[in-house]
Amino acid sequence: MTPEAPDLSLFGTDPLWLVVGKALAVFVFLVLTPLLCILAERKVMAWMQMRVGPNRTGPFGLLQSLADGIKLALKEGLVPAGVDRPIYLLAPVISVVPAFMAFAVIPFGPTVSVFGHVTPLQLTDMPVAVLYVLAVTSIGVYGIVLAGWSSGSTYPLLGALRSTAQVISYEVAMGLSFAAVFLLAGTMSTSGIVSAQQRLWFVVLLLPSFLIYVVSMVGETNRAPFDLPEAEGELVGGFHTEYSSLRFAMFMLAEYVNMVTVSALATTLFLGGWRAPFPVSWWEGANQGWWPVLWFTVKVWVFLFVFIWLRSTLPRLRYDQFMAFGWKVLIPAALLWVMVVAAVRVLLVDSPHVRPATVAASLAFTGALALVLRVRLRRARLPRTVAQSGTAPPASDGEGGGFPVPPLPSRVARPDPRTPGPRTPAVRVTDARETERADVP
């Protein structure tokens, strides 16, 4: 049976004051959540790493995020010499504005009554709402690229280029994971996708899509272990190295708002949106009134906790490993799974009892994907095993997929001056392009 088309007639009919109120509510939610998330991140990471987190500012350190925000606002906003000033000042705005715009189509709850006006707990909706989110969030990468380019420095430019390649690569896998949801729900509207999960959440029917999306959303937001555009040890902070004060705070705000956005999108597409979880759903009023806002917020915070958990436990990947994983594992797996869902969807239209087959295919594909990943990781650990066995691998000449290492300048150890011996010339390396000979006693 074909899914019913979503009812979008309730959107676009609200009075102006209600639209402004909804917009302000979304804005306040997106400003307060990052403040709480930063505090929770520092507290949870301290607990996981067996150390003391923030505990000085306010009771139990609860005002630490507010103090950090005030500190950034009072710092001097430096503009380095040699930057492209208009683009340099515009880049943080380009990053933060799309992060807020993407939340316009996220449903917080069902239809409620606000001062006598019946309205859905959603700013707006459209037949291609999920594609709108993808389009708006893709604009945010322009802010990162322009920030690195306009800074006039090498390290921010390298961080910006890394971020561009990373976001584009993982957006492909993310879009393919959405395609399976569109096929099963029969719509791209966010409210329609939530309605399609009334009986069973898509995380059960589309488990591979959910796993692919979770990995892609971590890479999309440049969070650990995929925080390669901001690798402090390699790029001195990444694309925002030359930023300070409120401009730097805007980049940080954009990062955390994007975390909230991808978490809300995962909740909407795979976890039933604002619908109550299994034990609570037995209560008739669980999905009515303002209670769904609570269930939606709890689900979003579960994903935010996963972000913190990953940062506390996993080391940063090497860049070539990260990109190879996206193009050679995630994208082929997402393509294959979309074909499986499309085939089952055709059978589902004519035979509604095929739904258990969807679950079986989902679990089978997840097991096969886990097996492929295990084989790939086993092959990746093979060189380490050879190194531990004492057998030196053959030197790579740059062919056959190897990574050649440029020859280092020759070095001759200086003899001990206290040891008598003939005066021998030695080479003292002063630069990669210049050496000078010196007589060493």
N, C-alpha and C positions, 0 to 999 in steps of 0.2 A: 504494500500500500504506500503510495507516495505521501511524504510528509506535507502537512498543510503549510501554506504560505503564511509568514508572520503578519500579524495585524499591526501596521504602522500608522493607523489613523489617529492614535492618541498623541502622536508627536507633531509638533508644530502648531498646536492649538492653545498653548499655555499663554497667559497674560505676561506682559513684559516684566512685572515685578517678580513673578515666579521664576522666569528664565534667569533673571539676574541673581535671585536667591540660590538657584541650583548651581549656577556658575561659581558663586562665592563659596558655597559649601564644598564643591569639588576642589577649589583652590585651597581652602583651609585644610582640607583633608590631605592634599598633596604637599603642603608645607609642614604640617605637624607630624605626619608619618615619617619623613626623613629625619627630623629631629629626634623622635623616639627611636628610630632605627639605628642612628649613630650611637646613642646611649646604650641601646640593647646590644649592639655589636661589640662595644668595648667591654660591657659587663659579661656577656656570654663568652667572648674570647678569653677574658681573664679567668673565668671559671673553668673553661676547658683546659687552659694552660697552667692552672694551679698558681695563679698570681693574683695580686690585688688590683682591681680595676679602679675607675674614678670614684672617689669617696670623700672628696674635700668640699666641692662646690654644692651647696644645698644639702638637704637631708639625704644621706646615702648616695651622694653624688648625682642626684636627679637633675640638677641644673647645669651640669657640665656642658651639654650641647648648646644651651642658651648662652653660656659664658663664651664658648668657642665662637659662636656667631657674632657676638658683640665684639670680641677681639678682632675678628676679621674685618668687621665694619669700621673699626677705629684705626686700622693699619693704614699706612700711607700707600696710595695707589701709584706705583712706579710704572712708567712707560719707558722701556729701554730705547736707547738711541739706535737708529737704523731700522725700526719696524715700519711696516705699512700701517700708519696710524688708523685710518678709517676702518680697514678690515680687522685690525687688531682689536679695536674696541667693539666691533659688531659681532665677532666670533662667539663670545659667551652668550649673547642674546640669541643667536641662531641655534645654539645648543639647548638652551633652557626652554624656549617658547614651544617647540614641537613636543617636548616631553610633557608639558601641561595639556596641549591640544589633543593628544592621543586619548586622554581620559574622557573625552566628551561622549563617546559611544559605549562606555562601560556601564552595564546595569548594576545598580546597588541593591535593587529590590523590586517587588511587584508594584502594582498600582495602589496608591494610597490617596487619602484625602488631606489636603493642606489648606486650612482655613476655608473649607467648603469647596475647593477646586480639586477634582479628581485628576491625578497626574501620575505617570510612572516615575519611579525613582531612578531616572536616567536623564541626562541632559538632552540627548537626541539619539536618533537611530536612523539607519538608512539601509537599503537592500545590500550594499557592499561595505558594511561598517568595518569588517575585519581588514579588508583591503585598504580602507582609509587609515587604520592604525598602522599598517605596514608602510604606507606612503609617507605618513607624517613622521614616524620614527626614523625613516631613511633620510629625511631632511636634516636630522640632527647631526649626522656624520659630516655634513658640510661645515658645521661650526668647528669640529675637531680638525678637519683638514685645513681650513683657513687659519685657525689659531696656530698650527704648526708652521704653515707657510709664511704667514705675516710676521712671525717672531724674528725672522732673520737670523736664525741659529740652526745649527746642524741637528742637535739632539731633538728639539721639538718637531722638526721636519721628519725625522726618522720615526718618531712616535706617531705622527699623523699618518704617515704612509702605512705603518703597521696596522693602525686602527682601521683605515680604509679597506685594506685587504681582508682583515678579520671580519668586519661587519658585513661586507658584501658576501663573503664565503658562507658565513653562518646564517645570513638571511635567506639563502637559497634553501638550505635544509629546513629552516623554520617555515618558509612558505609551503614546502612540500608536506610538512606535517599538518598544516592548515587544510591542505587540499583533501585529505582523508576526512576531516571533520565536515567540510562542505558537502562531500559526497554522501555522508551518512545523515547529516541534518537536512540536506536539501535547501539550504539557505546560507547566505553570508551575513545575515543580520545577527547582531549579538543577542538581542532579545529572542529571536527565533531559535538560535542555538541553545539558549537556556531552556526554552520551552520544549525542545526536542529531547532534553535529558530529564524529563519529568519522571520516567519510570526507571531508567538506568543511566548512570553517568558514563560519559564517553571514555573515561580513564579505564574502564573495564573492557569496552568494546574495541578501543583503539589504543591499547597499551603501548605498542611500538611508537606510534605517533607522539604519545605523551613523553616517552623517554627521549626521543629525538628532540622534542621541543625543549625539554628541561636542559639538555646539554647545550642546545643552540641559544637559549636565553641567557645562560651564563657567559657564553662567548660573545653574545650580542652586547651585553652590558659591560664588557671589559673587566669582569670580576675574577678574583683568584679562583682556580688556578690558571685562568685565561687572561690575566691582567698584563699581557705582554706590551701593549702600547704605553703603559705607565710603569714599566719595570725600572724601579729606582736604581738598581745596581748597574743597569746597562744604559739607560737613557736619561738619568738624572731627573726623573719625574715625568718624562714623556712630553706630550704636546702642550701641557700647561706650565712648562718650566719657567717661562718668562712672565707669568701672571702672578699677581698678588692682590691682596685686599678683597673687595667684593667681586672682582672679576674672577678670581680663583674660586671664591665661594659659589659663584654661579655654575661653574663647571662641576663642582662637587654636588650641588643641588640637582643638576641635570642627571648626574649618574645615579643618585639615589631615587629620584623620581622615575627614571627609566626602570630601576629595579621594581618599584611599586607597579608600574604599568605592565611589565611582562608577567609579574605575579598575578595581577588582576586578570590579564588575558588568559593565563593558564587556568585560573579558577573558572572563568567564563566558558572556556572551550572544553575543558576536560573534567572539572569537578562540580558540575551542576550549577555554576554561578552562585546566586544568592540562595539556592535551595538548601534546606537543613540536611545535615549528615544523617546516616542511617538510624541510630537509636532515637534521635530527637525527631526524626520525620514521622514517627508514629503519632505524635501529638498533632491534632488537627490544626491548631493555630500557629504551628511552627513556620509555615510559609505564608503567613498573612501579616498585614500591618507592617510594623517597623522591625520586627524580629529578624527578617532576612538580612538586614544591614549588619547585624551582629555575626551571622554565619559567614557572610561575605568577607568581613574584616578578619575573622579568625583564619579563614583559608588563606587570605593574602599573607598574613603574618606567619603561617606555616612555611610558605615559600621563602619569605624573608629570613626565617631561621635557617633554612637550608643554605641560603647564600652565606650566612655567617659561619655555619658549620663547615662548609667547604673551605672557606678562607682559613679556618683554624686548623685544619687537618691535612690539606693537600699541598704539596710543593708546586711551584710554577713549572709549567711544561716548557720544553724547548720549542722555538717558534716553528721550525720545520716539522716537528712532530704534530704540533697543533693544527697546522694547515693541512698536512697529509691526512690527519684524522677527519677533518671536515670534508675534504674532497673525495677521499678514497673509502671512507666508511659511512659517514652520516648521509651524504647525498645519495649514493647508490642504494643504501638501505631504505631511505625515504621513498625513492622512486619505485623500488620493488613493492613496498608496502602499499603505495597508492594504487598500483595495478591490482594487488590482491583485493583491496577494499572495493575498487571499481567492479571487479568480477563478482564479488559477493553482493554488491549493491544491485546489480542487474538481477540476480536470483532473488533478492529480497523483495523487489517490486512485485514479482509474480507469485512468490511463495513466502508469506510472512513467517512461516515456521523455520526459516533458514537462520534466524538470529543466533541460535546456539552455535552454528557453524562459524559465525563471525568471531565468537569468543574463542573457539578452538583454533581458528586460523591465527588469531592474535597471539595466543599463548605459544603456538608452534613457531611463529615467526620470531617472537621474542627469544625463545630458546636458541634458534638458529643464529640470531644476531649475537647473542652472548657467546656462542661457540666460536663464531668468526672473530670476535674481539679477543677472545682468549688465545686463539691461534696467533693473531697478530701481535699481541703482547708477549707471547712466548718467543716468537721470532725476534722481537725487539730486545729481549733479554739475552739472546744467544751470544752476541759479542762479549757481554760481560762475563758469561760463563767461560768462554774461551780465554779471556784475559785472566780469570782466576785460576785456570788450569795450568798457567805457566807457559802456554804455547803462544808465541807472539803472532798476531795476524799479519798477513802480507801487507807491505806498504802500498798505499793507494796512490795511483798516478792520476787520479781525477777521472778515470774512465770506469764504466760499469756501475755508476751510481755512487762512487766514492766522493769524499770531500777532501781535496788536496790541501795541504798546509804549506804556505810559502816558506822557503828556506830562511832560517834565521842567520843573522850575521855571525861569522866565525868569532869565537872567543877563545883566548888563551889565558889560562889561569896565571895570576901573578905569583912568582916564587916568593918564598918567605925571605925578607931582607936580612934576617938573622942567620940564614944559611949561606955559607960561603960558596961561591961558584962563579962561573964565567958570566960576563954581562951579555945577556941575550935580548934581542929586540922583542917586544910584545905589542899586541894590538889592543888599544883602549877604545871601545866603542862609545862615541859621543852622540851619535844620531843614527837614525835608520838609513840616511843617505850619505853619511860622512864618517870617516874614520881617520884617526891620526896615529902615527907611529911614535913611540916614545921608548926611550932607553930605561929599562927597569933595573936597578942594581940587584 
